[in-house]
Amino acid sequence: QALSFQLVKQRTIEKRSRLGDTVAIEKMSPLELLEIYWRSVELGDEEAEAMQALAKEVLGEVDNP
């Protein structure tokens, strides 16, 4: 009787967003950075808007009517 075992590494590589040299990240607000992130993970428009609204609430930047 014999046993054969193989361990195969399958690495998952996430897409990394490159903003380039033209964008000054330090001058962007957290909400602007989140908006870029939502696009990079290919979140749907409706879901991205919901997440952005939640982020505004969490960050204390809710628009008061």
C-alpha positions in Angstrom: 0.0 0.0 0.0 1.3 3.4 -0.9 0.2 7.0 -0.4 1.1 9.8 -2.8 0.6 13.4 -1.6 1.4 16.6 -3.5 1.1 20.1 -2.2 0.6 22.7 -5.0 0.8 26.4 -4.3 -1.8 28.4 -6.2 -1.2 32.1 -5.5 -3.9 34.5 -6.0 -2.7 37.9 -7.1 -4.9 40.9 -6.5 -5.0 43.7 -9.0 -3.1 46.7 -7.7 -4.2 50.1 -8.5 -1.5 52.4 -9.8 -2.5 56.1 -9.5 0.7 57.3 -11.2 2.8 60.3 -10.5 0.1 62.8 -11.6 -2.1 62.2 -8.6 -1.2 63.6 -5.2 -2.6 61.0 -2.9 -1.8 63.1 0.2 -4.1 65.8 -1.1 -7.1 63.5 -1.7 -9.8 63.0 0.9 -10.6 59.6 2.4 -13.9 59.6 0.4 -12.1 60.3 -2.9 -9.7 57.4 -2.2 -12.6 55.1 -1.3 -14.3 56.0 -4.6 -11.1 55.0 -6.5 -11.0 51.8 -4.5 -14.6 50.9 -5.3 -13.8 51.2 -9.0 -10.6 49.1 -8.6 -12.5 46.2 -7.1 -15.2 46.5 -9.8 -18.0 47.1 -7.4 -21.3 47.8 -9.2 -22.5 51.4 -9.4 -25.5 51.0 -7.0 -23.4 49.1 -4.5 -20.6 51.6 -4.7 -23.0 54.5 -4.0 -24.4 52.6 -1.0 -20.9 52.0 0.3 -19.9 55.6 -0.3 -22.9 56.8 1.6 -22.1 54.5 4.5 -18.5 55.7 4.5 -19.7 59.3 4.6 -21.7 58.4 7.7 -18.8 56.6 9.4 -16.4 59.4 8.6 -18.9 62.1 9.8 -19.3 63.8 6.5 -23.1 63.3 6.2 -24.8 66.1 4.3 -27.5 67.7 6.5 -30.5 69.1 4.6 
